[in-house]
Structure formats: C-alpha cells, structure tokens
Amino acid sequence: MDIVNVLQTPPIFFRLFFKLALSLFNSTINVNYKVAPEWRSQSSYDIDTRSGFFPPKPLEPLSAEYSIWEDALRDANGNLSLAEDESEEAIEKRAFGEQWRSNIVSLPVLDTTPLHDDLRRLQRAHMVLAWLVNFYVHSMPRAEGCPSIVPKTLAVPLVQISRQLGFAPVLTFADTVLWNWELVNPEQPLSIDNMRFLNLFSGTDDERNFYQTSARAELRGVEILRIIDDYNSLPNVSDLTSISKVGRDLNRLAGTIESIGEIIQSVRPLCDPHVFYWDIRPWFEGSDAKGPTEPGWIYEGVDASEPLDLSGPSAGQSSVMHALDIFLAVDHKLRERRYPTPSPENKRADLGFMERMRRYMPGKHQDYLKRLSATPCSVREVAQSIPALRDPYDSAVTALKRLRDNHIRIACLYVVTMSRSTPGARGGCPASAMIDRLHAARISGKGPVRGTGGNELSVLLKAGRDATRRAILKAN
C-alpha cells in the first residue's frame, strides 16, 4: 500500500495538527476570566477617539448674560500680580488689582440654571470662574493667619456648576490644560501645533510652554486609551488570536509610555525652573497648599457644613495616567501583597492621594475610571496566567516606573531645589540628592516641601514610583 495515499492531503493534515496544538495550548491557560458587563463606548464618557479627554473643539465663550465673567477674566490676564510679589512691575499693577477685585465683589450672583443642560457651556463656565477665583485669592493681600474669603459672586455659581459637572469647585488640571485653549487655525483639527492657550497667570512663555507640554503628553495618551478600549472589547482573552493581540498592544503601550516620559523631560529647555517656582506655581496653590494647620479658603454664600475639595491643579489629576494605572493594576493603596515590601516611607505617604485626585476630574471621566476599575479580569491577571504575556506586561510597567523616576527628577529641579532659592537667584539641581535635601530640611525645622495640593512631595512621588515597581511580575 502506498503510505502517501493513506495520509490526508497536506492542507487538511496541517489544519488538524493546528487545531490539536491550539487545544493543548488552551488547556494550559488558567485565566479566571468572567464575562464583563457591556463595555460602553468611550464617547459616552466624554472621551473623543482622536482627542481623548480633550473636547474635540474649543469651548466657546459664554453667551451675553454671562459676559461679565468672561470680561473679568480677560481683564485679569496680564494685569494682576501675586500679593507677595514686591517687584517694581508688580507694585505698578496693584492699583488695578484693587479695582478689579472690588468689581468682582460688586458683581451680581448669576443664576446658572440656563447652563445646566449643556455640557460644553458648563465646562466653559467652570473654567472661567475657577480662573477668576485663583486670580482673586492670590492677588489679594492677606494678613498672616487669616483665611481667604472667596466672594459669593464667584463662589456660589462655581459650586452650583461643579455639582452639575460632578467635580471640585476649584481650579483643576482640566481648567488649565484640557479646556484652556483655542485653535490657531479653526479650519484644521485639534493638534499640539494648532492649539493656543488662552489664560495665563504670569503672562510668560514659560507658563504657556508648561501647559503645552502637559497637553502634548495628554494627546500622546490617546493611544493608551485606544489600547485599553481594544482590550476591554475582546470577547475572550484566552484564545490564541487575542493573546497575540494583547502581547502586541502591551509592547505598543510600553513605547507610548516611553514617549510620554520623553515629553515630560522636554519641558526643561521650555520652562525655566525658577520662573515656574516663583512666578507660576504660587497661582496654582489651593486652599490646603500650606498644610493642614494653615487657614484655607472660605466660600462666601456656600453652606459651611458642605465639604469642598479645594486643592490646586496637579498632574495627579490627569485621567490618562489614572486610566493607565488602573489598566496595569498598579496598587497605590498597598492592598496587595507584592514585592518588594513597602518601605516605612511608602506607608507614611498619603495612600488615598490618587483616589482623592479623581474628585478633581470631570464627572464623566470619573465614571470612566470607575468602569475601568470594574474590569473583571485585569491585564495583569491575564499576564500572570499566560507566560507569553509576562514580558510584554513587565515592559509596560517598567516604562511607567521609568516615567515616574523622571517625574521625581523634574519635581526635584522645579520644586525642591527652587524652594531653597530666592526670587532673584537661580541655581542647579543635583537630582540624586533630593531625598537628602528634604530630610535635612525636616531636621532643620524648615518642614517638608509640599505640592500645590498640600502633600509632602518627595514622599508622595516616591510612593507612586515604588507602587509601580511592585506591579512588575518578575519581582513577584
């Protein structure tokens, strides 16, 4: 008998062999995968496929009935100075500042109800009022130990609008970056080269470049949102096709994170650290920026028993970075047993910081993060169960850890070292000595260097970096 004629033709033979191999492969996979609730489109969370958390078009100025807010903000830009600024230029602006604040106090308390059915108008109103609040508070001289009183003409409508949007009644990352721009060429779509930032506290190119760097990172993060959406749209993650796609996407994710890290580093020649610390950063400070024992802000006309989130804008309010942490299952709250064991300094950090920062994100973006957190089988769990995905997953987490290393260096240069400088002096930053400098400051009684939201900066950033490192599978 001719043995060749007994065998199936090659295409059929190899198809059967492939099916058998796939069956054996799948039998070795132990993924506790559950069917996820329906994955709603990102557009339902006010996320655009091309611009991500940015609205696809600039927010239009408010209608005539609210023009007094728009006019007041336009007048403030470039014409107000920080209350503690004793420079000649600042002193020249003080008479205007007194008149401007007097005009703010005398404004009527406008009804915000007509805005409530229009998301974009609400966002514009929040941005305008939040900028007005910070212009008002930080340009107003204040006696030591006294709280800042935000007049009801700003406080009441801002709180009402914030309730509708579902987030903090104060200046946020969304107000300074996501909503604070117009198109250079209205005929062209949004891009980093086709956006111009509207409002500036200091009026400097450094401030404009600072916002532009943040925007560049956010727009690069749109790729992260696409990868997350693709993963959550998979009907099953344990078949060979899906495993292959997840591996490719994790490698792509690592590259995207690396590029965001490079963008963050690129801020150095564009924004002078001294200008940032002394001329820009003070405008960002929120009610608790000086620490829990210092008097904060009082919102006139708002029920004093109503708790208000009044920290300043922070990179910690970037929804893209929160989505990335959730997707990679980074454990900032130290709930999981992972290696290496958290250090005493890690444990001393504000473990609820990242969760609290979500309250400073627009409500729809918060809803997206909540939905993302409810994913029944995280990509980390899948990578733990499927050896082929462990290296791609670890590559993505390692890239995120490097990004946070770079962020610590930037924080050292722009905040820690500058906090030891004076308004008229400039100096360099040995980044590796940051922790020693902070420790020495605490021993000397100068106290910790805080972020604009009042958190001890070094401890907070190191804890975030170390939590990221503990997500790496090889270390666990």
N, C-alpha and C positions, 0 to 999 in steps of 0.2 A: 504494500500500500504506500502511496506517495504521501509522506507526512505533511507536506506543504498544503495539500488539498484538504487535510483534516482541520487545520487551523482556520480561524475566522480571517477574513480579509483584514489587512493592517489597520484601516480606519476603525473598524468595529473592535478589533482586538485592543487598540490603544485607548479607545473610549471606555471599554470595560475596565482596563487597568487603571485609568484615571479615576473612575468612579470608586473603585476599591481603595485606592490610595487616599482619596478625599474622605471616604468613610472612616478609614483608620485614623486619619489626621483629626477629624472632628471628634472622634471618640476620646481623644486625649485632652480635649479642651473642657475645662470645668469652669464656665462662667455662669455665675448666678444672675443670669440676665432675666429681667422681668419686662413685660410689655409696658412701655411708657404710656402715660396719658398723651392725648393728642398734642403734638408739637405745633403750637400756633406759629404763624408766620411772624418774622421779626417786625414787619410793618405794624402789627397790632400793638407793639411795644414802643412805637415811635422810633423805630430803627430803620434807616434807609439802606438799601442794598449797596448804594455807591458811596454814601457819605457817613454811614454808621450812625453814631449818636448825634452828629451834627444834623440840623434840619437841612434838607436839600437846597433850600433857598434862604436868603437872608430874611430876618424878621423885619417886617415893615413898620415904620413909625406909627405910633398910636393915632387914633382919629382926633379931631379938633377938640372934643370935650376933655381929652386928657393931655392936651398940648402943653399945659403948664408944667407937667412933669418932664416932658421932652425938652422944653425950653430951659428949665432949670439945670438939666444935665448938660445941655450944650454950653450953657454959661459957665458951668463949673470946670469943664475941661480946659486945662492950661491956665486957669485963673486963680486957683486956690493953692495954698501951701500947707504943709504939715504944721500943726500948732507949735511943736517943739523946734522947728527949723528957725535958726537965728541968722540965716544968711541975708545979705542985702536984698536979694531978689525976693525972698520970702516976706521980708518986712514990707516991701512995696506992695505986696498982694493983700495985706491984712485988712485994709480998709474995705476993699471989695469983698473979702471973705465975710466980714461982719455984716455988710449989707445983704449979701447973698443968703446967709443963714437967717437973717431977720425976715427976708422974703419967704423962705421956706416955712418958717413958723406961722406966717400970716396966710398961707395958702388954705383954701377950703379942704375939708376932708371929703374926697370924692367917693361916690358910690361905685363899687367895682362890679356890681351885678351884670351890667351890659357886656362885660368881658368874659363871663363865666362859660359861655357856650363856644368859645373859640380858643383852641389850644395855643395857636401861634400868638394871638393877642395877649393871652395870659403870660406867655413866656417873655414877650417884649416888655410887658408891664413889670414883671418881676425883675428883669434885668435893669430897667431904668430906675425903679425905686431902690433896689439894693445898692446900686452905684451911688445914688443920692445919699443913702444912709451913711455909707463909708466916707464919702466926701464931707458930709456934715460932721460926723463924730470926730474924724481925725484932723479936721481943720480948726476945730473949736478948742480954745484954751480950757483946761480943766484943772481945778485945784487938786493937789495930791490927796488921795483917799476918798475922792468924791466920784460917784458913778456918772456915766454919760447918759444924758436924757435924750432919747430919740423922739422928736416931736410927733404928735399924733397924726399930723398931716402926712407923714411918711409911714409911721408905724402901723396905723390901723389898716390902710389899704394893702400894705405889703403882707401883713398877717392874713388878711382875707384872701388875697391872691395865692399865697403859699398854701393855704388849706385846699384850694381848688387844684393846685398842681401836685399836692401831696409831698412837699418837702420844705426845707428850712427857710424861714423868713429872714434871710441874710445873704450877703454876697457869697457866691459859690463858684466852683470851677465852671459850671455851666454858664454863669453870668459873665465871667471874664474871658472864656475861651469859646465855648460851644455856640453862644448866641451873640457875641460881641463883634460882629463883622459885617461887611458889605462886599459885594462883588466889584472888582476893579472893572471888569467888562461884563455888563449884565447879559450880553448875548452868549457868553460862554458859561459852562457849568462850573460848579464849585471845584476848586483845586487849591493847593497851597500857594500857587503863584497867582491865583485870581481872587484872593481874599485880602481885604484891608480892614485892620482892626479900628473900631470906632472910638472907643473910650479909653483914655489913658490917665492915670492919676498923676504921674510925674511929667508927662509930655515928652519923655525921652525915647530915642530909638531903641535903647536897651530894653525898655518895658515892652515896646512893640515886638522886638525880636524874641523876648521871653514868651509872649503869648503865641507867636508864630511857631516857635519850637514845640510848644505843647500841642498846638494844632497839627503840626506835621506828624508827631507821634500818634495822635488820635486817628488821623486819616490812614496812617500805615496800619493801625489796629483794625481797620475794616476787614483786612484779610483774616485776622483772628476770628472775627465774628462769622465769617463765611465758613471757616473750618469747623467752628463749634456747631453751626447750623447743619452742616453736612453730616457730622457725627450723630446729632440728635435726630436726623431724618432717616437714618438707617433702620430698616425693618428688623434687622438682626445683626449683631456684631460678631457672631461666631462662625459665619460661613467664610470660605476662603477669599472670596471676592472682597467682602467687607474688611477682613483682616488686612488684606493688601492695601486697600484704600486708606484705612486708619494709619497704617505704618507710613505711607507716603505723606499723609497730611500732618502727622506728627513731625516728620523731618522738615516739611514746609513751615510748620509752626516754629520750629527752632530757628530757622533762618529769619523768619519775620521778627521774632523776639530780638535776635541779634541786631537786626537793622534798627529797631526801636532804641536799643541801647546806644547805638552809634548816633542816633538823632539826639538823644539826651546829652551825650558828650559834646555834640556840636554846638551847644549853647555857649561854650566858654569864650570863643572869639566874638560872639554876637552880643553878649550881655555882660558888662563889667561887674564883677562880684561886689565891688564897693558901691557902685551905683545901685545895684539890686538891694543890698542890705540897708543902706541909709536913705535912699530916695524912693524906692518902690515898695519894699516889703512892709514898712510900717503902715501903709494904706490898707494892706490886706488883713491886718490883725482884727480878730473878732473879740467878742465880749470877754472871753476867758484866756486871752493870749498871754496875760501877765501871770497866770497861775490861779489856782483856786482861792487864794486868800485875798486877792485884789478885787476892788469893786468893778463890776462889769457895766453892762448897759441896761437901762430901763426903757421899755417901750411904752410911751405915754398913751393912755387910752385903751390899752390892752390889759385884760384881767391879769393881775399879778400872780394869781394861782395857776395860770396856764403855763406849763413848761415850754420853753422855747429853745430851739437849737440855734446858738448864735456864735459858733466858731467861725473862723475865717476860711477863705478858699484854700484848697490844698490839692496837691497832686493825688493825694489819697482818695479824692472824690471822683477819680476817673473811672467811669463804668467799664471801659475796656479792660483796665487792669484787674478790676474785680471779677469780670467775666473770665479772664484768663486764670486767675487764682482758683475760682470755683471749678472750671473745666479740668484743671490739673490736680484738683483736690489738695491744695496747699492748706495745711491745718494751722491757721493763725491763732486759734483759741486753745491749742495744745490738748485737744480732746483725744487724739490718737496716740498709741504707744509707738513711737518711731525713734530711730537712731540718727544722730547722737542725742542723748538725753538733754533736754533743755537746761541751759545754764541758769544759775540764780538770777543773773541779769535779765535773761529771757523771761523768766517767771515774774520779774518785777515790772515788766513792761505792761502797758495798757492793752490787755488781751482783747478787749472789746472795741479797739480803735477802728478796725476795718468795718466791723458791723455798724458802728455808730456813723462812720462816714457815709454809709448808704443813705442815711436820712438827709444828706445834703445833695442827693441826686434827684432829678425829676422823678415823680411817682411812677410813671410808666417804665422808666429804666430800672427802678427798684423792683417792679413787678417782673421784669425780665430776669433779673438776677435771682429772684425767689424761684421762678420757674426753672431756671438753670440748676439751682441747688437741689431741686426735686428730681433730677435725672436719676432713674432707678439703678443704673449701673455706670459708675464713673469710668472715664478712660483709664484712670489709674488701676481700678479693679480689673478691667479687661487686660491691661498690660501685665498685671501680676499673674494672671491665669494663662496668658499666651506668651511663651518665651520670645517669639519673633517680634513682639511689640515692646519688649522691655528696653532695648537700647534706644529706639526712637523716642519712647516716652522720657527716658532719662536725659536724652539730648535736649528735649524741650525744657525740662525742669532746670537742667544745668544752665541753659541760656538765660532763663529767668533769674537764676541765682546770680549770674554774672551781671545782668542788668541791675540788680539790687546792690551789688558791690559798687558798680559805677555810680549809682544814686547816692550811696554813702559818701563817695569821694566828692561828688558835686555839692552835697549838703555841707561837707566839711569846708569846701572852698567858699561857698556862697553865704553860709550862715555861721558856722562855728568859728572859723578864723576871723571873719569880719566882725563878729561880736566882740572880739578883743581889740579891734581897731577903733579909730576915732573918725568922725565925719570928714576930717580933712586929710586923712592918711590912707595910703594903700600899701598892701603887703602880700606876700606869697603864702602858700598853704602847703605844709608837708602833710599830705593826706593820711599817711600811715600813723601819724601822731595824734589823730583826732581824739581817740578814746582817752589817751593820757592827758590831753589838754582838758577834757571835760572832767576827768577825775580830779585833776589839780584844782580846777575851778570850784568843784564841790568842797574840797578840803579847805580851800582858802575862804570859803563862805560866800563866794560870788553867786553860787547857785547854778542849776543846770541851764543849758541853752535850750529854749523851747521853740517849737514850731508855731506857726501863726494861729493854730488851734489850741495852744497852751500845753501840748505834750512835750515831754523830755525827748528831744530829737534823737540823740545818739541811741538811747535805749530802744526807742520805737523802731528805728531803721534797722538796727542790728537784729532785733527780734523778728522782723519781717524777712530779712535775709536768711536767718537760721531756720525759720519755719519752712522756707522754700527748700533749703538744702535737705531737710528731713523728709521731703517728699520723694527724693531720689530712691529708686527701688534697690539699687546695688548696695546702698548703705543700710538697707533694712532687711 
